[in-house]
Amino acid sequence: DYLDNGNNKMAIQQADKLLKKHKDLHCAKVLKAIGLQRTGKQDEAYALAQEVAALEPTDDNSLQALTILYREMHRPELVTKLYEAAVKKVPNSEEYHSHLFMAYARVGEYKKMQQAGMALYKIVPKNPYYFWSVMSLIMQSISAQDENLSKTMFLPLAERMVEKMVKEDKIEAEAEVELYYMILERLEKYKEALDVVRGKLGDKLTSELQSRENKCMAMYKKLRRWPECNALSRRLLLKNSDDWQFYITYFDSVFQLIDESWAPPAEEEHSLEGEVHCSVEQAVEFIEERITEESKSSRPLRGPYLAKLELIRRLRHRGCNDEYKLGDPEELMFQYFKKFGDKPCCFTDLKVFVDLLPPSQYSKFIRQLLEVIPLSAAAENEVALPGDIKALQQHLCVVQLSRLLGIYHAMDKKEKLTVVRELMFRYRHGLEFGKSCLKTELQFSDYYCLLAVHLLLDLWLEGEEAAVWQCLTLLEEGLAHSPSNAQFKLLLIRIYCRLGAFEPVAELYSSLDAKHIQHDTIGYLLTRYAESLGHYAAASQSCNFALRFFHSNQKDTSEYIIQAYKYGAFEKIPEFIAFRNRLNSSLHFAQVRTERMLLDLLLEANISTSLEESIKSMSLSPEEDDIPWKDLRDNRDLTVLFSWDPKDRDISDEHRKLSLEEETLWLRIRSLTLRLVSGLPTLSHTIQPKNSEKTAENGVSSRIDTIRSLLQQLEAAVDSGKKFLEQKIQYPVLGPPPTRMAGFFSNGSCQCQTSLFYLVSDIYELDTNGLEDSAEIQERIGNSFKSLVERLTDLFNKCKGDLIEVRDGTLKTHPNLLENLVFFVETISIALWVSSYCDSVLRPFKSNLQKKKKKKKESSVAMPPVFTHFLDYVTELQTLTSNVIDHIKGLEIILTALKLEELSLKDTLHLQEEKKFTKTVQGKVQSSYHHSVQEIGELLKKRLDTIKKLKI
């Protein structure tokens, strides 16, 4: 009970009391170990657990408790050993055998699962156990590297095992038929699979609607049996003429049959599934019949009308539409709008078919739609407004179509502003219809506000600075009325980040309440900006959120797999495993892991712990690259923001491809930087006399080779990055956010960081050659120090300037200055880690020289120039860092003194209501900048303290 309530200390005490009385109470020992594990004493917990495990317990309590403990330790492989021992001692226990099977399932030991399943079946001949074994064969075939092996050995064996049961008439459950079908499908025995589904066994497929028909259809397609495809889809459409997937199959099969010049046989049945349509005339007639039927039905169906448009599109594509008299798409879409215009789905339905309209007809089509909407104006020049929700939905549909057809894009600035005003007027009027809405419901008129913001974003991209503030104002107003509108929140997140204000974003993102997989699909919106805008604490938190999801996914997926075995949902098992693999090779996972470690080093190394300890605690090693470069999966959802843009302005596949390439290049640069930094502590070593054979012992010389090879890889990655940026790609404003790569190159951080790593190589050389005959190396090191200080000063110059300036009554922000400052802090930190290495090399040399001085009692032992170079360099670093800290203090003072509310909001667009939100927005941006600058300043002060300790 104490453990369940999270009172772990009490649990340990109670267990100790018990153990005093009964020394050998296994279960008490394990429960104590669980308490220790949860209070962070992993080693003690493990030692206790191993004591009990070594005795190979067979009592249920100890086994269950040990299983819980090992799971919490993320050591599922130890559970298998437990039950292997238990099964040996109690060979006829059904329970222990099934626990052993599940333990193997957790670690993916498919061969052993197969054996355990059969052993279970021998003890207790129940069907599920037999089929667990069969499923384990399929899993061996899926995980086999050699496809040939899976098709010649594992799958045929699984097939034979099931056939045996079929012959003996022992098939009982639907899951067993599903499994048989799965094996045949993987063996590409489509005809046999079809026979199974159509035969007696197919009667068991009842849990899903149309499960049998869907499986038949899939096999007909694989076998290219178009007559059956056609007849079956026709039959299913007669049952339900609103099922879109069957329209698609119906059309596909009709045109396939036409292309193959198929004709029905004269005497016998057309096909196994009945009558077949094999001409366009029949298809046209069939669709017309569906529409006639629809008009008689009690509820309106969209399928038949959309099917007609789909057929027109396909006929046009083949260049033979006109002779079939199907009607004019424009008129059909107009009729469709009259019937379904008040449904939110009307826009998405028509969106697919707008390319059937000639561009010259766009404006006429929109006017035609507007004419049938019941709107009424109070006076002559006023906006005509809808009287009820239906009319509002219809009008909204037309506005969305206008945007999609590019009508708004063609307007000039003045017209766009007029439209924004009208949309916001309509938005505020529409709020009346949603007065009774709950907080969790969206307002009916929310899309008006979103469309107004999209228009303002267009203006912002065209260089209209005030538009972006207007966007934020309208979105904040929208969010106040519709607090759970995710689109408002996502847009606010994107725009605040573009302006460099991260503070409001963290709150917005957490209010989205992202669940499970969304940490991977939309998490990039948060993790891309947190650190780069100087919010280090929030960045740590957002990385933790994401990583927690990825790590728990590992554990959770094996639980899902076990449940799937228990309940016979076999077809789900490969899906779960594919899902797990997809997440393990997620691009976002790799990025967050890398950035999290760099961030930890930035915040802690040489501040609260030494670099060496930090790297050790992350178990980082320069030789290891744990990123699956070949299998990286881009799981980002780039269409999470609604867009009504025409195709040519919307996000394209090309954009996705380029964005993935850019993200991967940037990840490579970051990952190599991290590995290079993690190599620094491995180089510090005690100096052996020159020419002694021992230099290559303790592997140090191989470590410098690792660093040099990583440096070459970094150079190559930087070159690829520069080539990529030469393309000057512009993603759509709502498309993927660009990486930090462009800033990294343009502000000089890249050159600084690479030259720092080259310096490491030079210092190592000095270390191995000694001071005597290394004048050339010393000079090279001296020059490196000089050019480094120059480069760092350049980088600092790129951080100068005001973050917010007021120009002609509008605010202009300069978020790139923040990003540059963050890069400066990172670069200066790397400079410090390298300087510490330098210090560790030069210090022993200096003490040796001083000893020599004392021996010779002379004062004329000359100091090698490298010492003065280093001391000058450290002094200059100190001065430069102090200057940056002063600059940051200046920024803080300006930001605190800035009185934004005194800005004359001249633009007539601002109503009283809006002024309130504008003030909020500007306040949020100002406060966020202030916060960023403070965090950057704090971190730099800590770094300055470290520099002051560098005195050889």
Disulfide bonds with the S-S distance in Angstrom:
none
